[in-house]
Structures are given as C-alpha cells and as structure tokens.
Amino acid sequence: MCSRDEGKRGGDLMRRFLRIEVMLLLLAATLLMMVAAENSEAQQYFFFQGKVESLYREQLTVKGDKGETMYFAVGRRTVYIPSRLPGVGERVKVTYYLRRGHNVASQVEILPPPSSAPPSKKK
C-alpha cells in the first residue's frame, strides 16, 4: 500500500516538473519573439560609390571619391551586377546595410568606366 508520505512526495515532484515546464515554455516563447522582432525590422539600406582597392576572402574594400575607405562584408547572399566579381581599380556602387556594427554588402554594381570626352574636331 501507498503511504501518505509517498503520495505527498509524488505531488511535490509533479509540481516541480510543472514549474520547470512552464519556465521552459516561457523561455522558448521569449526567444521566438526576439528572433521574430529581429527579422521583422525594416532594413535600412545605404549606398557607397568608389574604386575597388581589394577583394579578399569575404571582405570588399572600396575607396570613395573623397578619399574615404570603407570595408564591406560580402558572401553568398551578395548580388553582383553584372554577375562577376569586380577587379581592383574598377568603379563600383555598393548597396549595404548595417548588421551588428558591420557594413554588409547586399549588392555590388560594377560601373562602366567613365567615357572620355569625344575628340574635338579641328576646322
């Protein structure tokens, strides 16, 4: 037969497991809400234009027209227009966003070289 003490211990054990389950559910719900909030924020995009100084591993370095140098993280989600990697010295327009304090390039557009002025005709 079951004594009263054994029944009481079983009830305490059930309550303890119930508390743990409730805490785990709250933790899981909080984590899901944090992930959803991070993904639902509107992404703000910025633009930068200049010449490619280097493209090494997953970092693109571009020197702007005013002499400032910016670094961009690039990866498999980066879209290149046209569909190729830019060479050193080529002019590019980078569309990027900030993520965890780093510039992340979402699109790199390779710009055509500036056209030289047509030769003037001598009369």
Rosetta blueprint (number, residue, H / E / L):
1 M L
2 C L
3 S L
4 R H
5 D H
6 E H
7 G H
8 K H
9 R H
10 G H
11 G H
12 D H
13 L H
14 M H
15 R H
16 R H
17 F H
18 L H
19 R H
20 I H
21 E H
22 V H
23 M H
24 L H
25 L H
26 L H
27 L H
28 A H
29 A H
30 T H
31 L H
32 L H
33 M H
34 M H
35 V H
36 A H
37 A H
38 E H
39 N H
40 S H
41 E L
42 A L
43 Q L
44 Q L
45 Y L
46 F E
47 F E
48 F E
49 Q E
50 G E
51 K E
52 V E
53 E E
54 S E
55 L E
56 Y E
57 R L
58 E L
59 Q E
60 L E
61 T E
62 V E
63 K E
64 G E
65 D L
66 K L
67 G L
68 E L
69 T E
70 M E
71 Y E
72 F E
73 A E
74 V L
75 G L
76 R L
77 R L
78 T L
79 V E
80 Y E
81 I E
82 P L
83 S L
84 R L
85 L L
86 P L
87 G L
88 V L
89 G L
90 E L
91 R E
92 V E
93 K E
94 V E
95 T E
96 Y E
97 Y E
98 L E
99 R E
100 R L
101 G L
102 H E
103 N E
104 V E
105 A E
106 S E
107 Q E
108 V E
109 E E
110 I E
111 L L
112 P L
113 P L
114 P L
115 S L
116 S L
117 A L
118 P L
119 P L
120 S L
121 K L
122 K L
123 K L
